[in-house]
């Protein structure tokens, strides 16, 4: 059986170890970010460790692309940057707790697909509103059908339609 002093020393050692690990995670997360660029360098995206956009840079060449090409390229590059940031976060947790930890397993389970898988996905046909998207400009959105407000009809023969059909008063004297 452990003495109170032995138990306290072990407890303090565990706390010191947890503090070192927490500091390592904090440093790793502070430095983790993902940056990716398109193949031609026209689009560069940087994201925070959580995947939030922190910077988008477009060159003059990017502005010469169609809006559909540019938006698709920004999304693809952002996904690459997000994966890069997520891999850095996973590596931080791997260094602290190893690959057998539950935290590491959860983080790597939700990693975005790698670039090769992403390129395969970009080559597959895309569909919008059950019509094949040919990579050109998408059809302009159709405005919702205009709905006319309901029309109120005038009472017939000057009689109010909301009349009471009974001859009894709603205020009854008893």
Number of C-alpha atoms within 10 A of each C-alpha: 5 7 8 9 9 11 12 12 12 12 12 12 12 12 12 12 12 13 12 13 17 14 13 16 20 13 12 20 19 12 15 21 25 26 22 21 21 16 10 9 13 19 24 21 24 24 25 20 23 14 18 15 17 12 12 16 13 15 11 9 11 19 12 11 13 12 14 12 14 17 12 14 20 21 13 21 24 27 23 25 28 28 25 25 27 25 20 19 23 25 20 22 25 19 14 19 15 15 15 9 12 11 15 20 15 11 16 17 10 10 15 18 14 12 16 9 10 15 12 9 12 12 8 8 10 13 10 9 6 7 8 11 14 10 11 10 11 12 8 6 6 6 6 6 6 6 6 6 6 6 6 6 7 10 10 8 6 7 9 10 10 7 7 9 6 7 6 8 8 7 6 6 5 3
